[in-house]
Amino acid sequence: MNAVCLFCAGKFQWYDMKVAFFIARRAMQSNKGGYSGFIIRLATIATALGLAVMIISTSMITGFKNQISDKIFGFWGHIHLTDWDANRSIYKSNPFPYDSSLVNQLEQIEAMEVELNLFQNGVRSFERVATQGGVQYLHSFAVLAAVMESKNEHEGLILKGLGADFDWSRFQKYIKAGEVLDATSDTLNQKQILISEQTAARMKLELGDRLRINKIQDGRQQSRVFEVRGFYKTGLEEYDKKFALVNLSTIQSFNNWDSNQIGGYEIFIDELDDLPILTYEINGQLVSNQSGLHADSIRDKFPRIFEWLDLQDVNKQVILGLMLLVGIINMVTALLILILERTQMIGTLKAMGYTNGKIQQVFLYFSGHILLKGVFWGNVIGIGICLLQKYFEFIKLSEADYYLATAPVEIPILEVLGLNLLCFVVTMFFLVVPTYLVSKVKPVDALRFT
């Protein structure tokens, strides 16, 4: 008997929902013209524009952060393993011998569980965390401060020496003219250099030109003549104007190092999220017995840039919050107007025995239809503009200020789906409140002027 009652109750409830949906659909069809039609169209457009702005801002901020991070990591790697005294400096290298056994250990790092030794607020604790990946590859490097001389021009710069194990394919996209360095032909008589386009313009240099690099050591000047092999441009102008790329053997020759001595290792990892964990693990396990070496993440070497990038997340949250708030206010206002305009319909339904809850359901279906239509067009507009920008790059930026020549776009599919769900669910939740206005309508008063 109870089962039969539950079945009947469920069937009646399903029937009530179908009736409420039918009434809402008929009400929508009758509102295509006139003032109500204008309100519905306005609510749909406002919802669509609000969601489009959220999708565009999310895609552009995601693209901006990823591309700036890729440029920094592409030029510097993710982790630097250097001498303690040179730690956190990008302008100084202290020599130490290349250790093939340490390199093999580093290259074999894969996804693992790491036990972190934490010390916060005077309390020591241990926490086990898992990495998503390990070390992709690494190469040796060194840096040297010097003076570049060309005709009547003199300028200070930093030479970054790259070892024969450097993967030039990762840097190829930044080469704007000429070729990458050839490590096999770098002898005392023929040295090559890659300079930035910015430096080439200031020093009035062309491909194949010769320039002199000077270094003062122990009160004596050392000089080397270089051939300009190519021009590069990363877009990080603050560093493009300071750095030139040479082979590691050049730095070794300038500093009178042995051919086995280097300034450090640049380590590239699989997943950026693993950066603090792998830095901790390299310091704690692999380098603890290597006297004088220390691993440091690039985030620690360039804190201002990454703090600025992290600030973009705050901007994104503010934009999303404001757009969502505007969308909620817009839909609530539209629903209130539609309820007030449908007072006679509400009175008629109440006179026929409809409860306040069922009538509220009608208006929620009504609002849901408007909201879904706005969400659909919001996706079309937002994703459409993002794709146009991605392929045609019509929004330009000042590269000196933003490190990028055009506004970058990367559409995060999961985030966009989450925005759709958030926009619909949160707005529908707040729309329940104005539907309580239905309970204030009295059938006698509503039908008096029909």
N, C-alpha and C positions, 0 to 999 in steps of 0.2 A: 504493500500500500504506500509506504514511504517513497519507494523508488518511483512509483507511478506519479506521486505528487511532485517529486523533484523534476521528473521529465516534463510534466505539464507546466510547471513553473518556468523551466528553462525555455520551453516552446513559446509561452506567452511573452517572456522577456525578449526573445528573438523577434517575435512578431511586433512588439512595441518598438524595437530598434528599427525594424524595416519601415514601420509607419513614420517614425521620426525622420528617417532618412528621406522618405518619399515627400514629406511636407517640406523639408529643407530644400530639396531639389526643385520642387514646384515654386517655392518662394524665390529661389535664385533665378529661375526662368522668367518670373514675372518682374524681376528687378533689372532687366537688361537695359531699360531706358529710364529716363527721368533722373531725379536727384539720387535715388538709391543706387542706380547703376553707376553714377559718377563716383559715389562714395566707395563702392566695391572696386571700381577700376583704380581709384586713387590708393586704396589699401593694398591692392595687388602690386601696383607699381612701386610703392614705398617698400614693401617687403622684398620685392625682387632687387631693388637698388641696394637695400641694406645688406642682403646676403651677398650680392655681387661685390660690394666693397670689402666684406669680410674675406671672401675667397681671394680677391686680388691682393689685398694687404698680406694675407697669410702666405700666398705663393711668392710674392716679391720679397718679403722678409726672409723666408726660407731660402730662396735663391741667393739673396744678398749674403746671408751668413755663410752658406755653403761655399759660394764662389770665393769670398774673401779668405775663408779658412783654407780652401784648397790652394790658393795662391801662396799663402804664408807657409803652409806645410810642404807645398811643392818646392819652394825655394830653400826651406830650412830643415825639412824633416819634422818628425814629431818629438823625438827625444835626442838630446845631445849628451854624449858621454865624453867628458873632458877632464882635464886636470882640475883639482880642487881650486887652485888659485885663479884659474880662468873661468870658474863656474859663474853662470848667469851673465857673461860678457860675450857679445858677438864681435868684438873688435880685438880680442886678444887670444893667442894660442900659446900654451906651454907644451913643449915636446915630450912625448913618451913613446916607447917602442910599440910598433904594431904587434898585436898578440893574436895569432891565428886561432889558438885554442879558445880564447874568449869570444872571438868573432863567431866560431862554430857554435858555441853555447848560445849566443844571442840569436843567431839565425834559426836555431832549433826550438825557440820559444813558440809554443802553440797555445790554444785555448786551455786554461787551467783554473784551478781553485787556489786562491791566495789568502793567507791568514794575515789580516791587517792588525798591527799593534797600535792601538789608538790611545791617546792620552789627552783627555778633555776635562776641564774644570777640576784638575787635580786627581782625576780618577783614571786608572789604566784599564783598558778592556781589549778583548780580542774579537775580531769579526771575520768570518770566512765569506769571501765573495768570489764569484766566477767571472772570468773574462769571456768575451764573445769570440775573440781571435787572438793572434799572437803577433810576432814580428814578420813583416813582409820581406824586407831586405835592409841592408845598411851599407854605408860606404865611408871611407876615411876622408878627412878634410883638414884644412888649417886656414887661418886668416892672418893677414899682415897689413899694418898701416903703412902707407907709402905716399909719395908725391908723383903725380903724373905730369909729364912735360911734353908739350906738343907745340912746335914753332915758338910763338911768343906767349903761349898760354901755360899756366901752372895751376894745378888743382890737387888737393888732397883726396885720397880715396882709400878704400879697403880692398885689398886683393883677397879673393876667396879661392883657395887652391883645392881642386877636386881630384881625388885619386882615380886610378885606372879602373876601379870597381864602381865608379859612378854610372848610374843608368841614365844616359842622355835622352832616352825615349820619353821620359817623364818631363823633361825640360824642353823638348822640341817645339811644343806649342807656343813657347814664349820667344822663339827665335824669329825675328822679323826680317832679317837679311843676313846673307852669308851662311856659314856652317858652324857646327859645334866644334869643340876643340879636339885635336887629334893627339892623344897622349903618346903615341909611338914616335911622333916626329918632333917632340919637344926637347930639343937639345940646347946646350949653351949658346949655339950659334943661331938657332931658329926658335924663337919663343912666340907663342900665340896668346891672344887675349880676346875675350868677349866683353864688350862694354854696352851699356844701355843706350837706347836711342836718345835719351835725354842728355847723357854725357857726350855722345857724338855730336849733337847739335851745339852744345856749349863750347866744345873744343874744336869744332869745325873739322871733324874727321870723317873720312870715307873708308870703305872697305879696302883693305890692302895697304892702308897708310901705316907708317912707322911712328911709334911714339916711345918715349923713354920713361922708365919707371925708376925713381930714386928712393933710396932708403938711407937714413943716417943711423949708423951703429958704431958705438964706441968712439964717437967723434969723427968717424970717417964716412964718406959718402960712397954708397954702392949703387951702381946703375946697371940696368938691363934694357936692351932695345927689344920692343915687341912689334909684331905685325897684327893689325886689327883683323881678326878672323871673322867676326860677325857682330850683329847688334841684337840685343834682346830687349824685351819690354814685358814686365810682369804686371804693370799698372800700380804697383806699390811704390809710388814715386819717391817717398821718403827714403827707401832703400835702393831704388834704381839709381838715384843720383850719387850714392855713396859707394856702391860695390861694382867691381869688375871681376870676371871669372878667368882663372888661369889654371894650369895643371899643378898638381900638388908638388911636383918636382921643382917648380919655380920657387915656391915658398921654402922648400928644403935648401935650394941653392942660395937664396937670399940670406937665410938664417944660419948657413953652415951646419945644417942638420945632417945626420946620416940618412941614407936612402930608406932606412927602416923606421924613421921617426915621423910621427904624425901629430896633428893638433887635437884630434878627436874623432869620434864616430857620429855620423848622423843616422838615426834609426827611424825607419818608417814602419808603422803598425797597421794592422788590418782594420780595426774599429776605433774611431775617435773616442768613443765612450770609455774605452779601456785605458786611456792615456794616464790618468793618475795611478791606476792599479799597477800597470806595467812599469811605470817609473819607480814606484815603490818597490816592486819585486826585483827589478834590475839592481837597485841600490842595496836591497837587503840580502839577496842571495848570490848574485853573480859578481858584484863589484866589491863586496865586503872584504874579500881577501886580495883585492887589487889595490895596493897602497897608492893613495893620492888621487884616485879616480872618483868621479861623482856623476850621476845621471840627473839631468834636469829637463823638464818638459818645456816646449816652446811657449806654452801658455804662461809659464813663469818668467820667460825671457822677454815676452812682449805683453805684459799685463794690461797696458792701456788699450791696445787694440782689441783684446778679447773682452775686456770690461765694456768697451763701446759696443761690441757685437752682442754681448749678453743684454745690454740695455735695450736692444731692438725687441727682445721678448716682452719687455715692459710696455713698449710702444704698441706692440701687437695686441697685448691684453687690453690696453686702454681702448684701442680702436674697436676690438670685438665687443667689449662691454658697452661702449657708447652706441654702436650700431644695433646691438641686441636690445638695449633700452629704448632706442628710437622706434624699433620695430614693434616692441610690446606696446608702447604708448599709442602708436599708430593703429594697431589692431584693436586695442581696447576702445579707443575713441570711435573707430568705425563700427564696432559691435554695439556700443551704447546708442549711436545714432540709428542703427538698424532696428534695435529693440524698441526705441521710442517711436519709430515710424511704423512699427508693426504692432502697436498697442491693440488695435481692433482685432487682429488675428489672434493675439494672446488671449483677449477676452473671449473670443469665440471658442477657442480650444478649451479654456477653463469651463465655459458653460457646457461644453460637451463632455466634461468629466476628466479632462486631462489634468494631471498634477503638475506642480511647479517643476519637479525634477524632469519630467518628460518634455516639458516645453523648453527647459534649459538645454536638454539634449538636442532639440531641433536647432537651436542657435549655435551650439557647439559644432554640429555638423556643418552648418552654414559657414561658420568661421574657419573650420578645418579645410573646406573647399577653397576658400579665398587664400588661405595660407599655403596650401599645397600648390596652387597655381602660381603664387608669388615665388615659392621656393624653386619651382621648375624653371621659371624665367630668370631667376637669380643665378642659377647654375649655368644656364645658356649664356647670359651676359658675362658673368664673372670668368668662367672657363674660356669663353670665346675671346675676351680681351687678353687673357693670359697667353693663349695660343698665338694670337696675332703679335703680341710683344715678343714672344719666344722666337718666332720665325721671321718677323720683319723689323724688330728692334726700333720702333718708331719713338720710344721714350728715351731720350739721351740724358746722360749725367756728366757732371764735371769730374773727370778722372782724377784730377788733383785733390778733390775734396772727398770723393767716394771710392777711390781706387778702381772704379769700373767706368767704362765708357757708355754703357747702356744699362737700363734697369733690368736686372736679372730676374728670371721667372723659373721656378721649379714648383710644379703642382703636387703637393703632398696628398695623395689620394685618400689615405685614411683620415687625415685632418679635415679634408673637405667633406667627407662622409659624416665625420663627427660634427662639423659645423651645421650640416643639414639637419641632423638629428637634434642637436642642441637648439637650433632656431625653432624647429617645429614643436618639440616637447615643452620647452620653457615657455614659449608664447602661449601654447594651448593651456598650460597650467595657470597662467595669469588671466586667461580669458574666462576662467570659471567664475571669477569674482563679479564682473559686470553682469553675468547672466542671472545673478541673484536679484537684479532689478525686476525680473519677471514676477517675483512674489509680491511686489508692491502694486501690481496691476490688479484692479478689481473688475470682475466681469460686468457689473452693473454700470460702472463709470465708463468702461471701454466701449460698451455697446450702446450707450445712451445717444451718441451722435451718428450712429450708422444709418 
